[in-house]
Amino acid sequence: MTHVLVLVGSLRAGSTNKQIAETAVLNAPEGVTLSVYDGIAHLPFYNEDIDVDGARPEAAVAFRSALSGADAVLVVTPEHNGTIPAVLKNAIDWASRPYGESQISGKPVAVIGSAFGQFGGVWAQDETRKSFGIAGANVLEDVKLAIPGSVVRFAEVHPKDDAEVVAQLAEVVSAVVASTRSVAA
Ligand SMILES: Cc1cc2nc3c(=O)[nH]c(=O)nc-3n(C[C@H](O)[C@H](O)[C@H](O)COP(=O)(O)O)c2cc1C
């Protein structure tokens, strides 16, 4: 089994990115599990003073454990003011430490998503790739999917009922899974 941890860069109950993430989960190919990690909202702002034994928040321990158990990470994010939503950036900071022992080190990470603007949040995606790369992840630079018009496109139709999105997600997940196999080989 290949396990892909899915992180969503929006906390909104009706998040279109969460719906896209759920669509990827629903259409997981055989031999692959995807799970949406819903704990990043509970991570406090990263602070080295609390990232020590005895003070480390339970949410951070749980997040690192989830990363450790994943073969790859799929990020589904909107764009906030031209860049990464703060909740996602904070999660990257927690993922990046302890320095030299990060659970994200060498792990395949793909970044996709939807935003309202005409480019679908490409700035946020590029910055997310850059940040995960600096954190030591194996960023899948060729895996790209930026869906514009988020709240309008998915106002009436859930992405799971949008054949184009379902097909695009199948390609994304296939590339993510292939990356884990090439790591193992
Ligand atoms: C604080 C904030 C900043 C935003 N900035 C951008 C932006 O820079 N570019 C963009 O395309 N959309 C921007 N949007 C609109 C979001 O892309 C849109 O609301 C998107 O659907 C949010 O993702 P969600 O549906 O998963 O919650 C912003 C929304 C918020 C709340």
The ligand as a Gaussian input file, in Angstrom:
#p B3LYP/6-31G(d) Opt

LIG

0 1
 C       -7.473000      36.339000       2.868000
 C       -7.749000      35.949000       1.451000
 C       -6.862000      36.305000       0.449000
 C       -7.079000      35.902000      -0.875000
 N       -6.143000      36.198000      -1.829000
 C       -6.272000      35.655000      -3.062000
 C       -5.227000      35.779000      -4.020000
 O       -4.191000      36.387000      -3.781000
 N       -5.387000      35.183000      -5.228000
 C       -6.534000      34.479000      -5.546000
 O       -6.615000      33.958000      -6.638000
 N       -7.545000      34.356000      -4.649000
 C       -7.431000      34.917000      -3.415000
 N       -8.432000      34.756000      -2.497000
 C       -9.653000      34.047000      -2.880000
 C       -9.478000      32.565000      -2.718000
 O       -8.684000      32.051000      -3.770000
 C      -10.821000      31.852000      -2.743000
 O      -11.656000      32.359000      -1.740000
 C      -10.655000      30.360000      -2.588000
 O      -11.835000      29.715000      -2.973000
 C      -10.334000      29.988000      -1.152000
 O      -10.123000      28.608000      -1.059000
 P      -11.211000      27.626000      -0.415000
 O      -12.420000      27.643000      -1.304000
 O      -10.537000      26.305000      -0.407000
 O      -11.537000      28.147000       0.985000
 C       -8.236000      35.155000      -1.176000
 C       -9.139000      34.821000      -0.159000
 C       -8.890000      35.198000       1.137000
 C       -9.854000      34.774000       2.215000

